[in-house]
Amino acid sequence: MGRYQARGHDALGAEAFLAKHKFRPGRYMLVRGRKRYPSKAVFGVAMGRAAASFSGGAAHVQKAAKRLGLRVEAQSK
């Protein structure tokens, strides 16, 4: 996960980050330490892609997340 995305998410808060980048809350979260980030939004912003152009689910981001030292977990409700 890029430092920009983590800092942007942390500075704005989850709702504002999602709104700014036109993403909705997703089913999967990236976990880094004690922090949780919406997988599709973070990867979408990092890749410069729109929400509808890819899937951010566990199967699609698991490998990239693992390389970055992140876990992918289902969003708890």
Backbone as a printed PyTorch tensor [residue, N CA C, xyz], in Angstrom:
tensor([[[  0.8620,  -1.1650,   0.0000],
         [  0.0000,   0.0000,   0.0000],
         [  0.9010,   1.2180,   0.0000]],

        [[  0.5940,   2.1440,  -0.8770],
         [  1.4090,   3.3340,  -0.9660],
         [  1.2800,   4.2160,   0.2610]],

        [[  2.3450,   4.8930,   0.5860],
         [  2.2990,   5.8030,   1.7410],
         [  1.2470,   6.8820,   1.5540]],

        [[  1.0780,   7.3370,   0.3060],
         [  0.0660,   8.3680,   0.0420],
         [ -1.3170,   7.8790,   0.4340]],

        [[ -1.6470,   6.6540,   0.0410],
         [ -2.9760,   6.1350,   0.3200],
         [ -3.1920,   5.9680,   1.8180]],

        [[ -2.2130,   5.4610,   2.5270],
         [ -2.3330,   5.2770,   3.9720],
         [ -2.4470,   6.6250,   4.6670]],

        [[ -1.5930,   7.5600,   4.3130],
         [ -1.6530,   8.8870,   4.9410],
         [ -2.9380,   9.6040,   4.5840]],

        [[ -3.3520,   9.4860,   3.3140],
         [ -4.5980,  10.1300,   2.8960],
         [ -5.7920,   9.5590,   3.6260]],

        [[ -5.8400,   8.2660,   3.7570],
         [ -6.9290,   7.6120,   4.4760],
         [ -6.9160,   8.0190,   5.9400]],

        [[ -5.7520,   7.9810,   6.5610],
         [ -5.6470,   8.3260,   7.9760],
         [ -5.9820,   9.7950,   8.2270]],

        [[ -5.5180,  10.6750,   7.3420],
         [ -5.7610,  12.1090,   7.5270],
         [ -7.2260,  12.4810,   7.3130]],

        [[ -7.8480,  11.9010,   6.3090],
         [ -9.2260,  12.2470,   5.9860],
         [-10.2430,  11.4680,   6.8120]],

        [[ -9.8950,  10.2690,   7.1950],
         [-10.8590,   9.3560,   7.7890],
         [-11.4760,   8.5230,   6.6790]],

        [[-11.9980,   7.3740,   7.0490],
         [-12.4820,   6.4140,   6.0580],
         [-13.5800,   6.9790,   5.1620]],

        [[-14.5930,   7.5840,   5.7440],
         [-15.7280,   8.0690,   4.9360],
         [-15.3060,   9.1410,   3.9480]],

        [[-14.5060,  10.0840,   4.3910],
         [-14.0620,  11.1640,   3.5050],
         [-13.1330,  10.6430,   2.4140]],

        [[-12.2580,   9.6970,   2.7530],
         [-11.3610,   9.1010,   1.7610],
         [-12.1720,   8.4080,   0.6690]],

        [[-13.1620,   7.6150,   1.0760],
         [-14.0110,   6.9190,   0.1070],
         [-14.7640,   7.9180,  -0.7700]],

        [[-15.3370,   8.9420,  -0.1590],
         [-16.0990,   9.9350,  -0.9230],
         [-15.2110,  10.7020,  -1.8960]],

        [[-14.0400,  11.1080,  -1.4360],
         [-13.1230,  11.8710,  -2.2900],
         [-12.7500,  11.0890,  -3.5440]],

        [[-12.5510,   9.7910,  -3.3960],
         [-12.1010,   8.9710,  -4.5190],
         [-13.2350,   8.1790,  -5.1780]],

        [[-14.4660,   8.4730,  -4.7630],
         [-15.6770,   7.8930,  -5.3610],
         [-15.7340,   6.3690,  -5.2620]],

        [[-15.4200,   5.8690,  -4.0670],
         [-15.5550,   4.4460,  -3.7670],
         [-16.6000,   4.2870,  -2.6730]],

        [[-17.1840,   3.1070,  -2.6130],
         [-18.1110,   2.7710,  -1.5350],
         [-17.4010,   1.8340,  -0.5660]],

        [[-17.9000,   1.7330,   0.6650],
         [-17.3160,   0.7550,   1.5860],
         [-17.4060,  -0.6330,   0.9660]],

        [[-16.3830,  -1.4170,   1.1030],
         [-16.3620,  -2.7400,   0.5040],
         [-16.4800,  -3.8440,   1.5310]],

        [[-16.4010,  -5.0580,   1.0390],
         [-16.5060,  -6.2260,   1.9160],
         [-15.1810,  -6.6190,   2.5210]],

        [[-14.0770,  -6.1890,   1.9260],
         [-12.7600,  -6.6260,   2.3850],
         [-11.9100,  -5.4500,   2.8390]],

        [[-11.1010,  -5.7200,   3.8560],
         [-10.2400,  -4.6930,   4.4210],
         [ -8.7920,  -5.1680,   4.3730]],

        [[ -7.8930,  -4.2180,   4.1560],
         [ -6.4660,  -4.4800,   4.3000],
         [ -6.1270,  -4.1950,   5.7520]],

        [[ -5.3610,  -5.0620,   6.3620],
         [ -5.0000,  -4.8890,   7.7660],
         [ -3.4980,  -4.6940,   7.8510]],

        [[ -3.1280,  -3.5900,   8.4590],
         [ -1.7080,  -3.2490,   8.6540],
         [ -1.5470,  -2.8600,  10.1120]],

        [[ -0.9850,  -3.7550,  10.8930],
         [ -0.8980,  -3.5050,  12.3360],
         [ -2.3030,  -3.4690,  12.9120]],

        [[ -2.6360,  -2.3930,  13.5690],
         [ -3.9760,  -2.2290,  14.1500],
         [ -4.9240,  -1.4490,  13.2390]],

        [[ -4.4210,  -0.9990,  12.1160],
         [ -5.2410,  -0.1830,  11.2160],
         [ -5.8670,  -1.0300,  10.1270]],

        [[ -7.0560,  -0.6090,   9.6920],
         [ -7.8050,  -1.3070,   8.6460],
         [ -8.1360,  -0.3040,   7.5400]],

        [[ -7.9520,  -0.7360,   6.2970],
         [ -8.1690,   0.1150,   5.1400],
         [ -9.0520,  -0.6210,   4.1310]],

        [[ -9.9550,   0.0830,   3.4460],
         [-10.7980,  -0.5700,   2.4370],
         [ -9.9520,  -1.0110,   1.2420]],

        [[ -9.9330,  -2.3190,   0.9870],
         [ -9.0040,  -2.8600,  -0.0160],
         [ -9.2160,  -2.2810,  -1.4060]],

        [[-10.4460,  -2.2540,  -1.8630],
         [-10.7050,  -1.7940,  -3.2320],
         [-10.3390,  -0.3210,  -3.3990]],

        [[-10.6900,   0.4950,  -2.4380],
         [-10.3870,   1.9240,  -2.5340],
         [ -8.8860,   2.1810,  -2.5120]],

        [[ -8.1780,   1.5300,  -1.6120],
         [ -6.7360,   1.7580,  -1.4970],
         [ -6.0070,   1.3030,  -2.7550]],

        [[ -6.3130,   0.0930,  -3.2240],
         [ -5.6540,  -0.3780,  -4.4450],
         [ -6.1110,   0.4400,  -5.6520]],

        [[ -7.3670,   0.8220,  -5.6990],
         [ -7.8590,   1.6360,  -6.8100],
         [ -7.1590,   2.9750,  -6.9000]],

        [[ -7.0140,   3.6400,  -5.7660],
         [ -6.3220,   4.9330,  -5.7440],
         [ -4.8560,   4.7400,  -6.1150]],

        [[ -4.2310,   3.7010,  -5.5830],
         [ -2.8160,   3.4480,  -5.8850],
         [ -2.5880,   3.1880,  -7.3690]],

        [[ -3.5520,   2.5230,  -8.0190],
         [ -3.4110,   2.1810,  -9.4380],
         [ -4.0590,   3.2080, -10.3560]],

        [[ -4.7180,   4.2050,  -9.7840],
         [ -5.3760,   5.2110, -10.6030],
         [ -6.5660,   4.6600, -11.3670]],

        [[ -7.3030,   3.7260, -10.7640],
         [ -8.4190,   3.0800, -11.4510],
         [ -9.7370,   3.4180, -10.7830]],

        [[-10.7820,   3.4280, -11.5760],
         [-12.1290,   3.6950, -11.0840],
         [-12.6910,   2.4590, -10.3980]],

        [[-13.6230,   2.6740,  -9.5030],
         [-14.2070,   1.5930,  -8.7060],
         [-14.7910,   0.4800,  -9.5620]],

        [[-15.4360,   0.8070, -10.6500],
         [-16.1130,  -0.2040, -11.4680],
         [-15.1600,  -0.9940, -12.3560]],

        [[-13.8980,  -0.6060, -12.4240],
         [-12.9950,  -1.2250, -13.3900],
         [-12.2550,  -2.4640, -12.8790]],

        [[-12.4500,  -2.8420, -11.6090],
         [-11.7780,  -4.0270, -11.0780],
         [-12.4440,  -4.4700,  -9.7840]],

        [[-12.0630,  -5.6570,  -9.3390],
         [-12.5640,  -6.1910,  -8.0730],
         [-11.4970,  -6.0000,  -7.0080]],

        [[-11.9060,  -5.6030,  -5.8230],
         [-10.9550,  -5.4180,  -4.7300],
         [-11.0300,  -6.5240,  -3.7070]],

        [[-11.7190,  -7.6010,  -4.0190],
         [-11.9170,  -8.6930,  -3.0750],
         [-10.6460,  -9.4590,  -2.7420]],

        [[-10.8000, -10.3350,  -1.7920],
         [ -9.6660, -11.0890,  -1.2700],
         [ -8.8930, -11.8160,  -2.3730]],

        [[ -9.5890, -12.4530,  -3.2880],
         [ -8.9080, -13.2210,  -4.3400],
         [ -8.0850, -12.3290,  -5.2560]],

        [[ -8.5050, -11.0910,  -5.4450],
         [ -7.8250, -10.2090,  -6.3860],
         [ -6.6790,  -9.4100,  -5.7750]],

        [[ -6.7420,  -9.1480,  -4.4910],
         [ -5.6850,  -8.3300,  -3.8930],
         [ -4.8020,  -9.1110,  -2.9310]],

        [[ -5.1370, -10.3710,  -2.6700],
         [ -4.4090, -11.1680,  -1.6780],
         [ -2.9130, -11.2390,  -1.9630]],

        [[ -2.5270, -11.5380,  -3.1880],
         [ -1.1070, -11.6730,  -3.5120],
         [ -0.3570, -10.3550,  -3.3490]],

        [[ -0.9420,  -9.2940,  -3.8700],
         [ -0.2930,  -7.9810,  -3.7520],
         [ -0.2150,  -7.5530,  -2.2900]],

        [[ -1.2740,  -7.7880,  -1.5510],
         [ -1.2890,  -7.4180,  -0.1360],
         [ -0.2200,  -8.1830,   0.6340]],

        [[ -0.0940,  -9.4560,   0.3530],
         [  0.8980, -10.2810,   1.0470],
         [  2.3120,  -9.7730,   0.7720]],

        [[  2.5730,  -9.4040,  -0.4830],
         [  3.9030,  -8.8610,  -0.8310],
         [  4.1920,  -7.5720,  -0.0610]],

        [[  3.1360,  -6.8410,   0.2770],
         [  3.2990,  -5.5670,   0.9920],
         [  3.2260,  -5.7410,   2.5150]],

        [[  3.0910,  -6.9800,   2.9590],
         [  3.0360,  -7.2310,   4.3980],
         [  1.6760,  -6.9540,   5.0080]],

        [[  0.6300,  -7.0300,   4.1980],
         [ -0.7350,  -6.7590,   4.6640],
         [ -1.5690,  -8.0320,   4.6530]],

        [[ -2.5680,  -8.0660,   5.4750],
         [ -3.5610,  -9.1520,   5.4480],
         [ -4.8390,  -8.6140,   4.8280]],

        [[ -5.6330,  -9.4990,   4.2390],
         [ -6.9510,  -9.1420,   3.7220],
         [ -7.9590,  -9.8990,   4.5620]],

        [[ -8.9110,  -9.1610,   5.1310],
         [ -9.9430,  -9.7620,   5.9520],
         [-11.3110,  -9.2690,   5.5220]],

        [[-12.3080, -10.1030,   5.7460],
         [-13.6800,  -9.6840,   5.4790],
         [-14.0630,  -8.5850,   6.4610]],

        [[-14.8120,  -7.6110,   5.9840],
         [-15.2870,  -6.5100,   6.8090],
         [-16.2230,  -7.0590,   7.8760]],

        [[-15.9770,  -6.7360,   9.1350],
         [-16.9020,  -7.1410,  10.1820],
         [-18.0610,  -6.1600,  10.2240]],

        [[-19.2480,  -6.6990,  10.4420],
         [-20.4270,  -5.8190,  10.4160],
         [-20.9050,  -5.4820,  11.7790]]])
